[in-house]
Amino acid sequence: MMKHTKKIWLCLLVIAISSLVSGCGSENSSSSDSGSEGASAIVTVIDYSGIRIPNATVVLGDSNGAMKAYDVTDANGQITFKNAPVNATVTAATTCLRSGETTTTYSMNVEYDVNGSVVLSLDNCAGPPIVYPVYPGIALELGAITVNVTNTPGDVTQNQITVGRQAFAGFGSVITKQTVMLTVNDLDNDGTFSIMVTGRDVHNNTIAYGILLDQTFTDGMTVDISMEPMSFVQFQISNIPATAVAFYPSMGTYRSGKQGFWSDYHRYSLLSAPSSTTIDVAYIPGLGNDISYQLDVELDQDHDGFADSNQSLSMNPSVNTPSNQSFDLSKALTAPSVTVTGADTATPTFSWSGADPAATSISIGASLRSSTTYWYLGFGNLMRSRTSIRYPELPDSLAAFRPTKVDYFSVYTHAFEGGVNKSSYGSYQAPNP
């Protein structure tokens, strides 16, 4: 399904349900018999609160998206197609104008492999407009605090100061003094706040830190925070794929019920993929009591010099003491390879191969645009045996939903085994004009 309101991309959950039927349909007819034997398909279109939507356009297509029939839902938000194709493609779409807005909202939902009655959800602008967060203003300010950073190691070339939930980065420079107007939003539930400073070297590696946890605020207070060398654990990585071009190792530290989460996420480029390696991963000792470890590996499967897929392993052990970790990439999910044909046509075809059979879930989605709008479309409830889908053929009344370009397409897989989260994805990125 798809939605676009102003300049916001939003991927919406597909909630259609399928059961078995067979047959074929007829052009531009919601209920007439096409002459082929088959069961009827009842399509119900609802909004996100479950209210049925009348006058929504519904298109019936075959398993390859070729249009067989289309019409609009009745006053009860339903439409019946007789003799629906086996593994049919069903598309619902509508446009609307939300109260108080001047930009049209486009909403679309596509279900493939439909065999029977199905429910599709759309945005019919009946709900309230999107409310953007209101950040604390002058009325919520508590007062000023000045932070002095002392003992900065000489090889630190830039740093970041975090006070409560406010972060101040010295891009390419070192901040030694920062005055902050603290707000109620910066306090934990117990009324305290924390301060953290991290420093990076010329290679963008995090090498130093300073923390002051659970401070009691007084207006006009000044605090000194001293920096010291970062601590490290080692990630031992084995069975590295030959197509690997970069690593993203990270160790996340959380404070249960408190501010102060920190994770170092740094890219390590590979000129060539060794069979194994060891990487130092930074952490802040004493910061938190909940630790996670993750390794992401970028792959260049088509050997064009750009990463097009990813493998990831992550774990959250019960032991909260930082420790060295081993990552065996032979146990990661194989990253699927993806292609798009007809990327600049109204009916592009999305194909994939190599999805790991050990994956317990597969998510497929694409970012598209037309001359009118742009949107993200998630493809749900696909048969596991599928390796391609074709964008549905649409009538002229839905011309705004005919894509003129595919910006992005990805296939994401996931599994959880032995306390380890495993995921992978393959992606297509439109070439720059």
C-alpha positions in Angstrom: 0.0 0.0 0.0 1.1 3.5 -0.3 0.5 6.9 1.2 1.9 10.4 0.5 1.0 13.4 2.5 3.0 16.6 1.8 6.6 15.5 1.6 6.5 12.5 4.0 7.3 8.9 3.0 5.4 6.4 5.1 5.4 2.7 4.8 2.0 1.4 6.0 1.2 -2.2 7.1 -0.6 -4.5 4.6 -3.4 -6.3 6.4 -5.1 -8.3 3.6 -6.1 -11.9 4.2 -6.2 -14.7 1.5 -8.1 -18.0 0.9 -8.4 -20.3 -2.1 -10.5 -19.8 -5.3 -9.9 -20.2 -9.1 -11.1 -18.7 -12.4 -10.7 -15.5 -14.4 -12.4 -12.0 -14.6 -13.6 -9.5 -17.2 -12.5 -6.0 -18.3 -14.2 -3.1 -16.5 -16.8 -5.2 -14.7 -17.3 -5.8 -11.0 -19.8 -8.6 -11.2 -20.4 -9.9 -14.7 -19.4 -13.4 -15.8 -16.4 -13.4 -18.2 -17.3 -16.8 -19.6 -14.7 -18.8 -17.6 -15.6 -20.9 -14.6 -14.4 -19.8 -11.2 -15.4 -18.6 -7.8 -16.3 -15.0 -6.9 -13.9 -12.8 -4.9 -15.3 -10.3 -2.4 -13.1 -7.3 -1.8 -13.6 -5.1 1.2 -11.9 -1.8 1.5 -11.6 -0.2 5.0 -9.8 2.8 6.6 -7.2 2.4 9.3 -9.9 2.4 12.0 -11.8 -0.4 10.3 -14.6 1.8 8.7 -15.5 0.7 5.2 -14.7 3.0 2.4 -17.2 3.5 -0.5 -16.2 4.7 -4.0 -12.7 3.3 -3.7 -11.4 2.0 -7.0 -10.5 -1.7 -7.0 -8.6 -3.4 -9.8 -8.6 -7.2 -10.3 -5.6 -8.6 -12.1 -4.1 -12.0 -12.8 -1.1 -13.4 -11.0 1.2 -11.3 -13.2 -0.7 -8.1 -12.6 -2.4 -7.9 -16.0 -5.7 -6.1 -15.5 -8.9 -8.1 -15.9 -11.6 -5.9 -14.3 -12.1 -2.8 -12.2 -14.8 -0.8 -10.5 -15.6 1.1 -7.3 -16.7 -0.2 -4.0 -20.4 0.1 -3.0 -21.9 2.0 -0.1 -20.8 -0.9 2.1 -17.2 -0.6 1.0 -17.3 -3.9 -1.0 -17.1 -5.1 -4.5 -17.6 -8.6 -5.9 -15.6 -10.0 -8.9 -17.0 -13.2 -10.4 -14.6 -15.8 -11.8 -11.5 -14.3 -10.2 -8.1 -15.6 -11.5 -6.1 -18.0 -9.5 -3.5 -16.2 -7.4 -5.0 -12.9 -8.4 -3.6 -9.4 -7.9 -6.0 -7.1 -6.2 -5.4 -3.3 -6.0 -7.3 -0.7 -4.1 -6.7 3.0 -4.4 -8.2 6.4 -3.5 -7.3 10.0 -3.2 -8.6 12.4 -0.6 -8.0 15.8 1.0 -7.5 15.9 4.8 -9.2 18.6 6.7 -7.1 21.8 6.9 -4.7 20.7 4.2 -4.3 21.7 0.6 -2.2 18.7 -0.6 -3.9 15.6 -2.0 -3.3 12.4 -0.1 -2.7 9.4 -2.4 -3.4 6.0 -0.8 -2.9 2.5 -2.4 -2.8 -1.1 -1.3 -1.8 -4.1 -3.5 -2.2 -7.8 -2.6 -0.7 -10.5 -4.7 -1.6 -14.2 -4.7 -5.2 -13.6 -3.6 -7.5 -16.6 -3.7 -10.8 -15.6 -2.2 -12.2 -12.8 -0.1 -9.7 -10.1 0.9 -9.6 -6.9 3.0 -7.5 -4.0 1.9 -6.9 -0.8 4.0 -6.5 2.7 2.7 -6.2 6.2 4.1 -9.4 8.0 3.4 -8.4 11.2 5.3 -11.0 10.6 7.9 -8.5 10.6 10.7 -6.8 13.7 12.2 -3.9 15.3 10.4 -0.4 14.3 11.3 0.7 16.1 14.5 4.4 17.0 14.6 6.1 17.0 18.0 6.3 20.3 19.8 9.7 20.8 21.4 10.1 22.5 24.8 9.9 26.2 24.7 10.7 29.0 27.1 7.9 27.9 29.5 9.5 24.6 30.1 13.1 25.8 30.5 14.5 25.1 34.0 17.7 27.1 33.7 21.3 27.1 32.5 24.1 24.7 33.1 27.7 25.2 31.9 29.8 22.2 31.1 33.6 22.4 31.1 35.4 19.6 29.3 38.8 18.9 30.9 41.7 16.6 30.1 40.9 16.1 26.4 43.5 13.7 25.0 45.7 15.3 22.4 44.7 13.0 19.5 41.0 13.9 19.9 40.2 16.2 16.9 36.4 16.5 17.4 33.9 15.8 20.2 30.3 15.8 21.1 28.7 16.9 24.4 25.3 15.4 25.3 23.4 17.1 28.2 20.1 15.3 29.0 18.6 14.8 25.5 20.5 17.7 23.9 23.6 17.0 21.8 26.2 19.5 20.7 28.7 18.4 18.1 32.0 20.0 17.3 32.3 19.1 13.7 36.0 19.0 13.0 36.7 20.9 16.3 36.9 20.3 20.0 34.3 21.9 22.3 35.8 22.8 25.7 32.9 24.8 27.2 29.2 24.6 26.5 26.3 26.4 28.1 23.0 24.6 27.9 19.5 25.7 28.7 18.1 22.6 30.4 14.4 21.8 30.0 12.0 19.4 31.7 12.4 17.1 28.6 16.1 16.6 29.6 15.2 15.0 33.0 14.7 11.3 33.8 11.6 10.2 35.7 13.5 10.6 39.0 14.3 14.3 38.1 18.0 13.8 37.4 19.9 14.2 34.2 23.2 12.9 32.8 26.1 14.3 30.8 28.3 12.5 28.3 31.2 13.6 26.1 32.8 11.5 23.4 35.8 12.3 21.3 37.0 11.1 17.9 40.4 11.1 16.2 41.3 12.3 12.7 40.1 8.9 11.3 36.7 9.3 13.0 37.4 6.6 15.5 35.9 7.1 19.0 38.9 7.1 21.3 37.9 9.0 24.5 34.9 9.6 26.7 33.6 11.3 29.9 30.4 10.7 31.8 28.5 12.3 34.7 25.4 10.3 35.5 22.2 11.1 37.5 23.0 14.7 38.3 20.7 17.0 40.3 20.1 20.2 38.5 20.5 23.7 40.0 20.0 26.8 37.8 23.4 28.4 37.0 25.4 25.3 37.9 28.8 24.6 36.4 30.3 21.1 36.1 33.7 19.8 35.0 33.8 16.6 33.1 37.1 14.8 32.5 37.9 12.7 29.5 39.8 9.5 29.5 40.7 6.8 26.9 37.9 4.6 25.6 37.7 0.9 26.5 37.4 -1.8 23.8 36.2 -5.3 23.2 37.2 -7.4 20.2 35.0 -8.8 17.5 36.5 -11.9 16.0 35.0 -12.3 12.5 35.3 -15.5 10.4 34.1 -16.9 7.1 33.9 -13.4 5.5 32.2 -13.5 2.1 34.4 -12.7 -0.9 32.0 -10.0 -1.9 32.3 -8.1 1.5 33.4 -4.5 1.1 32.8 -3.0 4.6 32.0 -3.8 8.2 29.8 -1.9 10.7 30.5 -3.4 14.1 28.7 -1.9 17.1 28.2 -2.5 20.8 25.2 -0.8 22.3 25.0 0.1 26.0 21.7 1.0 27.6 20.7 2.2 31.0 17.5 0.6 32.0 14.9 3.3 32.6 17.5 6.0 32.2 19.0 8.3 29.6 22.5 7.4 28.4 22.2 4.9 25.6 25.4 4.8 23.5 26.5 2.8 20.5 29.6 3.3 18.4 28.7 2.6 14.7 31.7 3.0 12.5 32.4 1.8 8.9 35.5 -0.2 8.2 36.2 -0.4 4.5 37.8 -3.5 3.0 40.1 -3.3 -0.1 39.8 -7.0 -0.3 37.8 -9.5 1.8 40.0 -11.6 4.1 38.7 -14.9 5.4 38.8 -13.7 8.9 39.8 -10.6 10.9 39.6 -9.0 14.4 38.2 -5.5 15.0 38.4 -3.4 18.2 34.9 -2.0 19.1 34.7 0.9 21.6 32.5 1.1 24.6 32.0 3.4 27.6 32.6 1.4 30.9 30.1 1.9 33.7 27.5 3.5 31.4 24.8 0.9 31.4 23.5 -2.5 32.5 22.1 -3.8 29.2 24.5 -4.6 26.4 24.0 -5.7 22.8 26.5 -6.6 20.0 25.9 -6.3 16.3 27.9 -6.8 13.1 26.7 -5.6 9.7 28.5 -6.6 6.6 28.1 -4.7 3.3 28.3 -6.8 0.1 28.9 -5.9 -3.5 27.2 -8.9 -5.2 27.2 -7.5 -8.7 30.9 -6.3 -8.5 30.1 -2.7 -9.7 32.0 -1.1 -6.8 29.0 -0.2 -4.8 27.4 -2.1 -1.9 24.0 -3.6 -2.9 23.3 -6.0 0.0 23.9 -6.6 3.7 24.2 -9.4 6.2 23.7 -8.8 9.9 24.2 -10.8 13.2 23.2 -9.4 16.6 22.8 -10.7 20.1 21.7 -9.3 23.5 23.2 -11.7 26.1 22.0 -11.7 29.6 25.5 -11.1 30.9 25.9 -7.3 31.3 29.7 -7.3 31.4 31.4 -6.3 28.2 33.3 -9.1 26.5 34.9 -10.2 23.3 32.5 -11.7 20.7 32.8 -14.1 17.8 30.8 -13.7 14.6 30.8 -16.6 12.1 29.4 -15.2 8.9 28.8 -18.7 7.5 25.8 -18.8 9.9 24.4 -15.5 8.6 21.4 -15.5 6.3 22.4 -15.4 2.6 21.7 -12.0 1.2 19.2 -12.1 -1.7 20.1 -10.6 -5.1 17.5 -8.3 -6.6 16.8 -6.8 -10.0 14.3 -4.4 -11.5 13.3 -4.5 -15.2 11.2 -1.7 -16.8 12.2 0.6 -13.9 10.9 3.6 -15.9 7.7 2.0 -17.1 4.1 1.9 -15.7 4.5 -1.8 -14.9 8.0 -2.5 -13.6 8.9 -6.1 -12.6 10.7 -6.7 -9.3 12.8 -9.9 -9.1 14.9 -11.6 -6.5 16.9 -14.8 -6.0 18.9 -16.4 -3.3 16.6 -15.7 -0.4 17.8 -17.9 2.4 15.4 -20.9 3.1 16.3 -20.6 6.8 14.6 -17.1 6.9 11.4 -17.1 8.9 10.1 -13.9 7.3 10.6 -12.0 4.1 9.7 -8.3 3.6 9.6 -6.8 0.1 9.1 -3.1 -0.7 9.8 -0.4 -3.3 10.0 3.4 -3.5 8.4 4.7 -6.7 7.3 8.0 -8.2 5.0 9.3 -10.9 4.4 12.6 -12.5 2.0 13.4 -9.7 3.4 11.9 -6.5 5.9 9.5 -4.9 5.3 6.6 -2.5 6.6 3.5 -0.8 4.8 0.2 -1.6 5.0 -2.8 0.6 4.2 -6.2 -1.0 2.5 -8.5 1.6 1.3 -12.1 1.9 3.3 -13.3 -1.1 3.7 -17.0 -1.7 7.1 -18.2 -0.6 7.7 -19.8 -4.0 7.5 -16.4 -5.7 10.7 -14.9 -7.1 9.2 -11.9 -8.9 6.2 -9.6 -9.0 5.0 -7.2 -11.6 3.5 -3.8 -10.7 -0.3 -4.1 -11.4 -1.7 -2.7 -14.6 -4.0 0.2 -13.8 -6.9 1.9 -15.6 -6.8 5.5 -16.7 -8.8 6.6 -13.6 -5.7 5.6 -11.6 -3.1 7.2 -13.9 -1.6 9.0 -10.9 -0.6 5.7 -9.4 1.2 4.5 -12.6 4.9 4.8 -11.8 7.4 6.5 -14.1 10.5 5.6 -12.1 11.5 3.1 -9.5 13.9 4.8 -7.0 14.6 1.8 -4.7 13.7 -1.8 -4.2 14.7 -4.2 -1.5 14.1 -7.7 -0.1 14.7 -8.1 3.6 14.9 -11.5 5.4 15.0 -12.3 9.1 15.3 -15.2 11.5 16.1 -15.8 15.2 18.1 -18.8 16.2 20.1 -19.7 19.3 19.7 -16.2 20.8 21.0 -14.6 17.6 19.0 -12.2 15.4 19.9 -12.8 11.8 18.9 -10.6 8.9 19.9 -9.8 5.4 18.8 -7.7 2.5 19.4 -7.1 -1.2 18.6 -3.8 -2.8 18.3 -1.9 -6.1 19.1 1.8 -6.2 18.2 3.8 -9.3 21.3 5.2 -10.9 21.9 8.9 -10.6 20.7 10.9 -13.6 
